[in-house]
Amino acid sequence: MLLCTDVGNTNIKFALYENDEIILKLKFATDSRKTEDDFAAELHTVFMINGVDIKTLSGSIISSVVPKVTNPLCKAIKKLTDVDTIVVGPGVKSGLDLRIDNPASLGADLLCMCVAAKELYSCPAVVIGLGTATTIMFLNENKCYCGGAITAGVNISLDALTSGGALLPSVDLVPPKKAICTNTEDCIKSGIIFGTACMLDGMVERFNEETGCDSTVIATGGLASTIVNNCKNEIIINDDLVLEGLKIIYNKNSK
């Protein structure tokens, strides 16, 4: 079995693969204060509850954008399984041609997303990540990563709006029935959800105009379905894009 771990700023996602199929998915809140023993205890408990013998684990790989979590988590996995974890970064083979100014600056999670998109979908492709940040990346017809755009994530935008405006309430991100709303809560929902959907549609169109391509568009992230379902472009949703990329990268580096 292979354990793939995606450490994000908000959540840590785990996927346990057996014969290239996900048999278990877990999600913890990211907490950089946790120790090796904290992670080991949590993982041991969760695997035991789900009837998984973690001692049968044969491989482990991590993508992390939170350096303080990476080392204790790798040590916890080693303690539980005696398996060394591959950490996605410089020196790890991805099979992706990075045509950007500084390839080492590309986040591990974004690299995994693009690796999965390259292997699973036709290119050229636009890859959208709707996480703490909203990322929009372009793969050309030769499946090379050529750059993209980054903006504030949906929740960051909402938090900034409601914390900066004393009279603006926090809201659940459920789409309102129409764009022109008649109360403050729905107006905020309209601006955040429909506004982000329009931004993504506009960026996809701009990418296509700049490249002269009609790209496949793939989106991932916790809010992908909420936003993408309100876009006009045809966008494929794959919630496991980072995890799939981790599995592909592991296979390239374990042989």
Beta strands, then each sheet from edge to edge (+ up, - down):
strand 1: 2-7
strand 2: 11-18
strand 3: 21-29
strand 4: 59-64
strand 5: 85-87
strand 6: 125-130
strand 7: 133-139
strand 8: 145-152
strand 9: 216-220
strand 10: 236-237
sheet 1: 3+ 2- 1+ 4+ 5+
sheet 2: 8+ 7- 6+ 9+ 10+
end
